[in-house]
Amino acid sequence: MAIEQDVLDIYKKHSTIELPDGVVVDHLNGIINLLRPLSEVFMRQEHDSASRFVDAISSTLDLMAQRYSLDGERINFGLTIDPTDNGFPSIGDLMVVAREKEKVDEIIASLPTEEQLVDSVRDHIYRGNNPVNSQNLLRRHRYFSSLKETEILQPMHISDPIIAYVGKKIVRYD
């Protein structure tokens, strides 16, 4: 945790901006569209750990876009970016997704099943009632189900070693 706190302290020294609601999903999708070809290049060159790392970044951003686009909700985070870091989401935003992943089983257990929610939406429509609440719950259920099944980028991602060039020297991150 000390390393995580050091990163947060460094991060706080940088200027960040919060994106307006209307552009968050498009911004995240733009980054994802740039990363997917990079993952394919790594796969072709048989750099599996690098490809998995880029895939984890893309999956995390995709989940953030899903999370942010839940209708009528803007809970747990507003997307902040560091404009000096190619507009990548802040570590705080990544930590929110990681914390939700830690609690995903508890959250899913608190929601009705997907089948119950689909039936509820259908019943509301047949009765001429507004199904918005059931639809929102269904979106939440699908988001958390996706979160449960997806490998995400962890703050201070620890998995296969990552090799990087820092200046003129090679650094291994385990």
C-alpha positions in Angstrom: 0.0 0.0 0.0 2.9 2.4 0.5 3.7 2.3 -3.2 0.1 3.1 -4.0 0.1 6.0 -1.6 3.4 7.3 -3.2 1.7 7.2 -6.6 -1.3 9.1 -5.3 0.9 11.7 -3.8 2.8 12.2 -7.1 -0.5 12.2 -9.0 -1.9 15.0 -6.8 0.9 17.2 -7.8 -0.2 17.0 -11.5 -3.0 19.1 -12.8 -6.1 17.1 -13.8 -9.4 18.1 -15.4 -12.8 16.5 -15.1 -14.4 15.7 -18.5 -17.9 17.0 -19.1 -20.6 14.2 -18.9 -21.3 14.3 -22.6 -17.8 13.4 -23.8 -16.7 10.7 -21.3 -17.8 7.6 -23.2 -16.6 8.9 -26.5 -13.2 9.8 -24.9 -12.8 6.4 -23.4 -13.8 4.7 -26.7 -11.3 6.8 -28.5 -8.5 5.5 -26.3 -9.8 1.9 -26.7 -9.7 2.2 -30.4 -6.1 3.3 -30.3 -5.1 0.5 -28.0 -6.7 -2.5 -29.7 -4.4 -2.4 -32.8 -1.4 -2.2 -30.4 -2.6 -5.4 -28.7 -2.9 -7.1 -32.1 0.7 -6.0 -33.0 2.0 -7.6 -29.7 0.1 -10.8 -30.5 1.6 -11.0 -33.9 5.0 -10.5 -32.5 4.3 -13.1 -29.7 4.6 -10.7 -26.8 1.8 -12.4 -24.8 2.3 -10.5 -21.5 2.4 -7.1 -23.3 -0.7 -8.0 -25.2 -2.5 -9.2 -22.1 -1.5 -6.0 -20.4 -2.9 -3.8 -23.2 -6.0 -6.0 -23.3 -6.5 -5.4 -19.5 -6.2 -1.6 -20.1 -8.7 -1.8 -23.0 -11.2 -4.0 -21.0 -10.9 -1.6 -18.0 -11.6 1.4 -20.1 -14.5 -0.4 -21.8 -16.0 -1.2 -18.3 -15.5 2.4 -17.3 -17.4 3.5 -20.4 -20.2 1.1 -19.5 -20.2 2.2 -15.9 -20.3 5.9 -16.8 -23.2 5.4 -19.3 -25.6 3.8 -16.8 -28.7 5.8 -17.3 -29.5 8.4 -14.7 -26.5 7.5 -12.7 -23.2 9.1 -12.1 -22.1 7.4 -8.9 -18.7 6.7 -7.4 -16.7 8.8 -9.9 -16.5 11.6 -12.3 -13.9 10.9 -14.9 -10.7 12.9 -14.4 -7.9 12.8 -16.8 -4.4 14.1 -16.8 -4.1 16.2 -20.0 -0.3 15.8 -19.9 -0.7 12.0 -20.0 -2.5 11.6 -23.3 -5.9 12.0 -21.6 -5.7 8.7 -19.8 -8.0 8.3 -16.8 -6.5 9.1 -13.4 -5.3 6.4 -11.1 -8.2 7.3 -8.8 -10.7 6.3 -11.5 -8.9 3.0 -12.0 -9.0 2.4 -8.3 -12.8 2.8 -8.2 -13.2 0.1 -10.8 -10.8 -2.2 -8.9 -12.7 -1.6 -5.7 -16.0 -2.4 -7.4 -14.4 -5.6 -8.7 -13.5 -6.6 -5.1 -17.1 -6.2 -4.1 -18.7 -7.5 -7.3 -20.1 -10.8 -5.8 -21.8 -8.9 -3.0 -23.2 -6.3 -5.4 -24.6 -8.9 -7.8 -26.2 -10.8 -4.9 -28.0 -7.7 -3.9 -29.6 -7.3 -7.3 -32.5 -9.3 -8.8 -31.4 -11.9 -11.3 -31.1 -10.9 -15.0 -34.1 -13.2 -15.7 -36.2 -11.4 -13.1 -35.2 -8.0 -14.4 -36.1 -9.0 -18.0 -39.5 -10.3 -16.8 -40.0 -7.0 -14.9 -39.2 -4.9 -17.9 -41.6 -7.0 -20.1 -44.4 -6.8 -17.4 -44.1 -3.0 -17.2 -44.3 -2.7 -21.0 -47.4 -5.1 -21.2 -49.1 -3.1 -18.4 -48.4 0.2 -20.1 -46.1 1.3 -17.3 -42.7 2.9 -17.5 -40.0 0.3 -17.4 -37.1 2.7 -16.8 -36.3 1.6 -13.2 -36.1 -2.1 -14.2 -34.1 -1.2 -17.3 -31.6 0.7 -15.2 -31.3 -2.2 -12.8 -30.8 -4.6 -15.7 -28.0 -2.4 -17.0 -26.4 -2.4 -13.6 -26.7 -6.2 -13.4 -25.0 -6.5 -16.8 -22.3 -4.1 -15.9 -21.4 -5.9 -12.7 -21.6 -9.3 -14.4 -19.2 -8.1 -17.1 -16.9 -6.7 -14.3 -16.9 -10.1 -12.6 -15.8 -11.9 -15.8 -13.3 -9.3 -17.1 -9.6 -9.1 -16.2 -9.1 -5.5 -15.4 -6.0 -3.3 -15.0 -5.3 -3.1 -11.3 -3.7 0.0 -9.9 -0.1 -1.0 -9.5 -0.8 -3.9 -11.9 1.1 -7.0 -10.7 1.1 -10.0 -13.0 3.5 -11.1 -15.7 6.7 -9.0 -15.8 6.6 -5.9 -17.9 9.8 -4.7 -19.5 10.1 -1.0 -20.3 12.8 1.3 -21.5 13.3 4.2 -19.1 15.8 6.6 -20.6 18.6 4.4 -21.8 18.1 1.5 -19.4 15.7 -1.4 -19.4 13.5 -1.7 -16.3 11.6 -4.8 -15.3 8.3 -4.3 -13.5 7.1 -7.5 -11.7 
